[in-house]
Amino acid sequence: MDRSLYIAMSGAKQTMLAQTSNTNNLANTQTTGFKSDFEQFRSMPVFGPGHPPRVYAMTERPGTDLSTGPIQTTGRV
């Protein structure tokens, strides 16, 4: 039996995971020293019995933005 519902829901689940990362990045844009994460979607083939052209969605974190932000002077010694 082909589990097409599971394959369809994998895309929705991965979209929710990516959305949490994007929300975290937006919420912390003004936080000093925050490094944002990048999200990327990828299609992975499903191996096993059933229809051969099946794929499911997968998110990856290909990297983190490690660029330095502006220096903020505090006036303290």
Contacts in CASP RR format, 6 or more apart in sequence:
PFRMAT RR
TARGET T0000
AUTHOR 0000-0000-0000
METHOD contacts of the structure
MODEL  1
MDRSLYIAMSGAKQTMLAQTSNTNNLANTQTTGFKSDFEQFRSMPVFGPG
HPPRVYAMTERPGTDLSTGPIQTTGRV
2 50 0 8 1.000
2 51 0 8 1.000
2 54 0 8 1.000
4 54 0 8 1.000
6 56 0 8 1.000
7 46 0 8 1.000
7 54 0 8 1.000
7 55 0 8 1.000
7 56 0 8 1.000
10 56 0 8 1.000
10 57 0 8 1.000
10 58 0 8 1.000
11 56 0 8 1.000
11 57 0 8 1.000
13 57 0 8 1.000
14 41 0 8 1.000
14 57 0 8 1.000
14 58 0 8 1.000
14 59 0 8 1.000
15 57 0 8 1.000
17 39 0 8 1.000
17 59 0 8 1.000
18 39 0 8 1.000
18 41 0 8 1.000
18 59 0 8 1.000
21 37 0 8 1.000
21 39 0 8 1.000
21 61 0 8 1.000
22 39 0 8 1.000
24 37 0 8 1.000
25 36 0 8 1.000
25 37 0 8 1.000
28 34 0 8 1.000
28 36 0 8 1.000
29 36 0 8 1.000
32 72 0 8 1.000
33 69 0 8 1.000
35 64 0 8 1.000
35 65 0 8 1.000
35 66 0 8 1.000
36 64 0 8 1.000
36 65 0 8 1.000
37 61 0 8 1.000
37 63 0 8 1.000
37 64 0 8 1.000
37 65 0 8 1.000
38 61 0 8 1.000
38 62 0 8 1.000
38 63 0 8 1.000
38 64 0 8 1.000
38 65 0 8 1.000
39 59 0 8 1.000
39 60 0 8 1.000
39 61 0 8 1.000
40 59 0 8 1.000
40 60 0 8 1.000
40 61 0 8 1.000
40 62 0 8 1.000
41 57 0 8 1.000
41 58 0 8 1.000
41 59 0 8 1.000
41 60 0 8 1.000
42 57 0 8 1.000
42 58 0 8 1.000
42 59 0 8 1.000
42 60 0 8 1.000
43 55 0 8 1.000
43 56 0 8 1.000
43 57 0 8 1.000
43 58 0 8 1.000
44 55 0 8 1.000
44 56 0 8 1.000
44 57 0 8 1.000
44 58 0 8 1.000
45 54 0 8 1.000
45 55 0 8 1.000
46 54 0 8 1.000
46 55 0 8 1.000
46 56 0 8 1.000
END
